[in-house]
Amino acid sequence: MMMMMWGMRVVVVARAGMMASGLLGCAQRVCTRVTVRGLRTQRTLQRSVGSDSFNASAVPGVLSVASANVARRAHPILAVSSAAVWRSKWTLASSLVQPVACQEPRQAPLRSVLPSRKKASGKDGRTLDWKLLWELLRPDIFLLAAAVVAALTVAYVNIQVPILLGSLVNAITSSGGDVSSMQNSAVSIVGAYVTQTLFTAMYITLLGVVGEKFAERVRLRLFESIMRQDIAFFDQRQSGEIVNRLTTDVQEFKSSFKQVVSVGLRNITQAVGSLVSMYMVSPTLTGYLIVVVPTVIAVGTALGSSLRRMSRESHEAADKTTSYATEVIGNMRTVRGFGMESREVAEFNHWTSECRRLASKLAFGIGVFTGGSHLFLNGVVLGVIYYGGVLMSRDEMTAGDLMRFLVSSQTIQRALSNTSVLFGQVVRGMGAGSRVFEYIKHNSYIPLTGGLKPHQLEGGIEFADVTFAYPTRPEQQVLKRFHLQIPAGKMVALCGPSGAGKSTVASLIERFYDPSEGTVLLDGLPLSDYDPTYIRQQAIGYINQEPVLFATTVFENIRYGRPDATPDEVYEAARQANAHQFISSFPEGYDTVLGERGVTVSGGQKQRIAIARAILKNPRILILDEATSALDAESEKLVQAALDRLTAGRTVLVIAHRLSTIQAADQIAVVLGGRVVEQGTHKQLIRAKGVYADLVRHQISGEGGYVV
């Protein structure tokens, strides 16, 4: 019987030693991974932990003899397993810098000048709007609260594990070896682990649901805000930067938010609870920790400030790289046409090198921060083991108390380690959130709605002493005290050299911008008195030299201006635009999906589809901005015939450089230097022998090519 009792004790003690050894070696694995995403160098720092239980493997083997001596006072068999446990080494996974490609926006504006090679600025005045964050989180507050409760429950269970392990060790090492106590302690530990598993699954699932709903809400609010912005907003920003806000920044913000709840809140709770548990075991040892920790926290705060600055610089450089690559890829035909592939590769190499330099600098800073944190934490564990052994030698602490204190200190170590690694993620997440919120809160100067919605418009337009400069070039006035009248139902043509301000006139009629001075009048009322969306949807049709088609079916492209149009109305509009025949020749007819920006159809076909779209919209005012300038003779003839049908009975503004296009206009205005210098019919202007007559003479003689 005694042999069976000793055998059972050996098995239990051996299992306890194996449990301690396994727990000591499994959890302390920190992997610092710096990831460069899609030319944007998004770096994500992540700590992977195998267990939330006991881990004391940070003790070097030099203390194995002392620890075995301490354990020998409790039980000779425990001494063997204890000496083996304390010989386990601390292992730290090395940092990994891993570039990863990322999908980027499909379209970019044509750039006029290559971006200059400037270092990214570290200045960033953006802060996270907590009120807006609460507004976005409030719809799911109950799910979030349930996730928080589940995470706190896991934290509480993790605090109880050291206490239960201490009780098990005391039961094993007590004289006589109370089997009942050992069984009760083991059952309690198993119950704690089951509870930990269930609530861990619960809070991870709930956080996943809340995080995705939150990200969906943020993306929708952000996209709505982007759609409300003035055209000037898009003039000042590249499309790659805007799309990054919708994709990468929202994703990073969501991940950071989830990490704060799942890792940060849980770890802070575990650290506080374990600290209380440690104080109950040994106020002396706990006091030793309280003296050392604040000093290290102060040093970490100072390092954190530098890391935030480096993170901002890295993000800005990544944005520039993304925008550059998006722009080049979006204009690949131009690059190929000029044979500039080598230059673009060299320029892109510069930007990626700058990203690598800043990312490496950030990785080094985070590595120093994390490595220093672990050096401190390991030193704390060494001190605890050593001083605990001294207390046990004086019979001031039992083996179970030392086990409980050690596991509690390891829980704090693990919590603080996770929190230190989480710090970099939080810094990046808050930066991403502030950039997203900046766009969400950005106010437009020209509202989308609000104003007059008359049942009928005559279509008369007047520019009354209008002065205008683009927001991106406020010092350069494009129009200067510009005056022009476009009578209702008449066609007025603008001609003049490039840069004279002709297309700017069209932009002001569409109210893409407001004049700096003067007024644009529509039927005698300021254009600003009308509802902008009503004017754009109902009153104005715009066809330019390179019409924009979407990567959807021909049918949907024509119906874009009137989503409620019937199929018969779409077919009739295509017939009037001389487009029905070539559309019907496609294998799938009107269901043919056009390529990105309509690249699968010719220029003349795109133009006729755009005219069909304008016919279906049936606007009172029509703007033709060099609508036939890029077409061959045959295509121009077909398009011009469609335009003649479209312009009948409407107010038409024609911006063209071909004499054949403008000579039939009711009035021709010659724009030069932002002013109308001549106005009249073709014959009147020819007889005046002024600027227009010179332009016509140059075109006819071939000296100037066209009336531009």
Secondary structure as GFF3:
##gff-version 3
##sequence-region A 1 708
A	DSSP	alpha_helix	2	26	.	.	.	ID=ss1
A	DSSP	beta_strand	33	37	.	.	.	ID=ss2
A	DSSP	three_ten_helix	61	63	.	.	.	ID=ss3
A	DSSP	alpha_helix	64	74	.	.	.	ID=ss4
A	DSSP	alpha_helix	76	86	.	.	.	ID=ss5
A	DSSP	beta_strand	96	100	.	.	.	ID=ss6
A	DSSP	alpha_helix	130	137	.	.	.	ID=ss7
A	DSSP	three_ten_helix	138	140	.	.	.	ID=ss8
A	DSSP	alpha_helix	141	173	.	.	.	ID=ss9
A	DSSP	alpha_helix	179	228	.	.	.	ID=ss10
A	DSSP	alpha_helix	231	235	.	.	.	ID=ss11
A	DSSP	alpha_helix	239	244	.	.	.	ID=ss12
A	DSSP	pi_helix	245	249	.	.	.	ID=ss13
A	DSSP	alpha_helix	250	259	.	.	.	ID=ss14
A	DSSP	pi_helix	260	265	.	.	.	ID=ss15
A	DSSP	alpha_helix	266	281	.	.	.	ID=ss16
A	DSSP	alpha_helix	283	330	.	.	.	ID=ss17
A	DSSP	alpha_helix	332	338	.	.	.	ID=ss18
A	DSSP	alpha_helix	341	393	.	.	.	ID=ss19
A	DSSP	alpha_helix	399	441	.	.	.	ID=ss20
A	DSSP	beta_strand	461	469	.	.	.	ID=ss21
A	DSSP	beta_strand	477	486	.	.	.	ID=ss22
A	DSSP	beta_strand	491	495	.	.	.	ID=ss23
A	DSSP	alpha_helix	502	509	.	.	.	ID=ss24
A	DSSP	beta_strand	517	522	.	.	.	ID=ss25
A	DSSP	beta_strand	525	526	.	.	.	ID=ss26
A	DSSP	three_ten_helix	527	529	.	.	.	ID=ss27
A	DSSP	alpha_helix	532	534	.	.	.	ID=ss28
A	DSSP	pi_helix	535	539	.	.	.	ID=ss29
A	DSSP	beta_strand	540	544	.	.	.	ID=ss30
A	DSSP	alpha_helix	554	558	.	.	.	ID=ss31
A	DSSP	three_ten_helix	559	561	.	.	.	ID=ss32
A	DSSP	alpha_helix	567	576	.	.	.	ID=ss33
A	DSSP	alpha_helix	580	584	.	.	.	ID=ss34
A	DSSP	three_ten_helix	589	591	.	.	.	ID=ss35
A	DSSP	three_ten_helix	596	598	.	.	.	ID=ss36
A	DSSP	alpha_helix	603	617	.	.	.	ID=ss37
A	DSSP	beta_strand	621	625	.	.	.	ID=ss38
A	DSSP	alpha_helix	633	647	.	.	.	ID=ss39
A	DSSP	beta_strand	651	655	.	.	.	ID=ss40
A	DSSP	alpha_helix	659	662	.	.	.	ID=ss41
A	DSSP	beta_strand	667	672	.	.	.	ID=ss42
A	DSSP	beta_strand	675	680	.	.	.	ID=ss43
A	DSSP	alpha_helix	682	688	.	.	.	ID=ss44
A	DSSP	alpha_helix	691	701	.	.	.	ID=ss45
###
